[in-house]
Amino acid sequence: GETIVEAQLELPALKRFEPKIAGATVDAVDTRGKAMLTRFDNGLTLYSHNQLYGRWYTVKRPRLPATGRTLRVALHTATHSAILYSASDIEVLTEPELGSHPFLKRIGPDVLDPVLTADAVVDRLESSAFRNRSLGALYLDQSFIAGLGNYLRTEILWAAGLHPSLKPSALTRAQLVCLAKQTIAISKRSYRTRGLTVPPSLARSLKDAGTGYEARRFQVFGREDLPCRSCGTAVERLTVSSRNLFVCPQCQPA
């Protein structure tokens, strides 16, 4: 909703877009996995992928972040600045170019996209591309749903009561719906709470009992040999797709 009064694009190939972005209004900012799309009312979109080292800052003008990082993009409104440092995968794209972008073409819908519904997740689970993949592998595949990472994979499967070796094709309709709902609910909860996947009531009670932040974040992730918060069975650690995954053998039978 803010108008860009000045744009700095430090990559030489993008300099020509500075006068086109200056004066434009930001219509939306959304994500596809680790790619951020800053959409302007003139039909252009700033595509940026943080990769390993990129970082966005927002600051009040004329303040600048105290950082030794390399400036890539600065979008200034009358009062504030959004500044991207260190990323190198940056483009300015038209709407047709967005549709043909190689990264955006192969990545799935973002898990935090407000238009993503549980029904849509069920449809993807039942599709020919994904229905015969193990859940443990599928829930790290960004072409299935973008934005799911390792701890979310563990916590979602635990909440749905599903072992990572199971495939969508082997699940009942009720199990698919439950998994889809937990996929969205736990991801949104983690976003709202800056990383907590346990229910708010449990998080409060654990905090009141003196439990530290890391120890109260998760139901099972990183809690090998500790009791499952639901049934008390010792949590087990597995390796799936070369990453650690944690399960409760009682709540998630193989």
Secondary structure, DSSP 8 states (H G I E B T S, - for coil): --B-SEEEE-SGGGGGGHHHHTT-BEEEEEEETTEEEEEETTS-EEEEE-TTT-EEEEEETT------S-EEEEEE-SSEEEEEES--EEEEE-HHHHHH-HHHHHS--BTT-TT--HHHHHHHHHSTTTTTS-HHHHTT-TTTSBT--HHHHHHHHHHHT--TT--GGGS-HHHHHHHHHHHHHHHHHHHHTTS--S-HHHHHHHHHTT--HHHHS-SSTT-TTSB-TTT--B-EEEEETTEEEEE-TTTS--
